[in-house]
């Protein structure tokens, strides 16, 4: 039996400041909106959830280079379906993970803070994986893999698999590594190495790039959110 044509997009609940306290990071809006649009267009019922049921919008994700046109109109329309689901999303602990065939971890730098210990979101992802569904992430989303296990083996679901995510080079290019280190977490590349995964990236830090490894689909950066979701749909159709 094929997994349900339902998708859960996870949202970071964390917020923090970058650039010596000048800017606030949280959910990178397009990393949730782009997969939402792709999955809805492909006939999925799509829900959103965060560990606490709350979110903060990342400052950079609201700048014109990242949020414009139809995306900006959707964001500004608090009555749009996306905003309604985002602004009224449940806590992950209130969600039945067995109902979903896709788990997609959107992110933002703040995901490095709450995703590694987001046990309720991780439980949903584990259920989707155990039921033969697709698990995906984009940008800093792999932080959630810190404690997602393949219940059949007891090993991390990314162990022995190839993933991508936001590059350490990009963190350094943005000049925020000292801020990130102060949070005490690990970068995506570091997590991949620790958990026994192979990390792959494109030559350019802002290139649209994603990796498919079986039922695991990962994207490198905000520009990859849509193509990653399209790859998710393609994988799902083969299940």
N, C-alpha and C positions, 0 to 999 in steps of 0.2 A: 504494500500500500504506500502510495506517495505521500510525503509530508504535506501538511495543510498549506494552502496558498495564502498564508498569513505571514507578515514580517513584523519584527519588533526592532525598532531603531533605538539604541541606547543613547542616553544624553548624560554628559557630565554634570554633576551637581556642584562641583567645586568652583571656587573663584579665588583668584590670587592676583597680585600685581606684578608687573614686569617693568623694566627700564627704571629701576630704583623708585618704584612706587608710583610711576606716572600714569600707567595704563592698566586696565583690568582685563584679565583673561577668564574665559569661561567656555561656553559652547561656541565653536566656530560655525556660524549659522548655515553656510552653504554645505557643510559636511553632513548636515542632517536634511536640509531642504532638497539638495540634488538627488540623493538616493530615495528620498520620499517620493519625489516626482517620477523618477524612473520606475520605482516599484508599483506605484499607483497606476501608471500608464500600462504596466504589464499585467494588470488585473489582480494585484495583491491587495488584500486588506492590510493596512499599515497602521501600527500603533507606535507610540513613543512612551518611554519610561526612563526615569533616572532613579538612582539609589534612594534619594530623599523626596522625590516628586517635584523638586525645584530645579531651577537653572539660572545662570547669569549669562547674558550675551557677551561674547568676546568683542573687545573694542576694534581690533583689526578687521574682524569679519564684517564689520558694519561700514568699512571704508569703501568708496566708489570702485576701487580696483577689484574688490571681492563681492560687493553687493550692489547690483544695478539692474536696470530693466525689469523684466517680469519678477525676478527674485526679490528685488527691492519692493515692488508693488505688493507681492505676497507677504513680505515681512511687515510692511507698514499697515496692512489690512488685518487688524486684530480679529476680524470675523472670518478670515480665510480659514479653510479647513486645517491647514498646517499650523497656523497660530493657535487655533482653538485646541488642537491636540497637544501642542507644546505647552501652552499656558495652563492646561488643565490635566496634565499627564499624571498618572498614578505613581506611587512608589513601586519600585521593582518587586518588593515583597508581596504586593497585592496582585501580581501578574502570574497567570498560569502558563509557565513556559512550554508545557506539552501541547499548547494550542498553535504553536508557530513552526513554520518550516524554514524560516530565515531569521538569523540574528545578525544585526549590522551595528557595529560600534562606531558611531560618529565621535568626534573628539573636539579638539582645542587643547592648548597647552595645559589647561587645568585638569585634563583627564589624567595627566601624570600623577596627580595628587590623589584622586578618589578611586580611579579604576582598579589599581592593584589590590584594593581591599573591598571592592564593591561586591560583596558576597551574594547579594540577591540577584544582581545583574548576571554575575558569573554562573549562578545556578540555572538561570534561564538559558544561557548559552550552552551549558553542559547538557540540558534537556534537549535542545534543538539538535546538538551534535549526536547525542545518543539515539535520537529518533531518526537519524539519517538525513537531517536537514543541512543547510548551508550556514556556516559561520563566517562573518566578514568583519573587516575593520578598515579604517582609513586614517592616515596621518599619525596622530598620537594614540589612536584607538587600540593598538596592540598592547598598551599598558594593561588592558583588561585580561590579557592572556596570562598574567602573572600567576593566577590561581584558577584557571579553567582546565579541568582534567578530562581526559577520555575515560569515562567510567568503566569501560571494558578492560582497560589496561592499567589504569591508575597513574598514567603518565600525562604530562602536559599535552594538550592537543596539538601544539606547534612543534613538539619534539620530533626531529627527523624530517621536518617539512620546511619549505622555503616560504619566507614572508618578506614583505616590505613595509615601510612606514617612514615617518619623518626622519630625515638624515641628521646625524650629529653635525655634519658640515653646515647644514642649514641653521641649526641652533647657534653655531659659532658665527655664521654670517650675519645673523640677526643681532648678535652681540648680547645675548641673554643667558649664556651658559651659567654665569655666576648666580643669576636669579634662580635658575632651574636647580642648580646644585644645592641652593639653600633650602629647597623643599625636601631634599633627602631621597628623592626617587631616582630611578635609572632611566636612561635614554632608551629609545626603541631598539637601537642596534645592540646595546648592552644586554637588554632583556632577551633578545633573540639568542645571543651567545650563551647566556646563563642557562636557558631552557633547552639548549640543544637544537635550535633551529638554524637554518641557513638564511642569512640576511642578504637580500638583493636590492639593488637600486638602479635608477637610470643615471646617465652621465650628468644631467642637469638637475639641480636640487628642486626646481619648480616644474619639471616636466610632468605631463600626464602619464602616469605609469602605475600599473598594477600587476599582481602576480596571482595566478590560479594554481593551487596545488590540491587537486581532488576537490573536496567540499569546503576547503579553506581558501578564501579570497581576500586579498589585502591590497590597499592602495597607498601610495607614497605620501601624498600631500593634498591640500584642498582642491587643487586642479584635477585630482584623480577620483573625487567622490562619485561623480556621475558614471564614469567608465567602469569603476569598480562595481557599482550597482548593476550596470548592464551585464557585466561578467557574472554576477550573482544570478541574474535571471537565466542566463545561458546555462549555467551549471544546474540550476534548479530544474530546468526543462529536461535534463538528462536523467533525473532521479527516478 
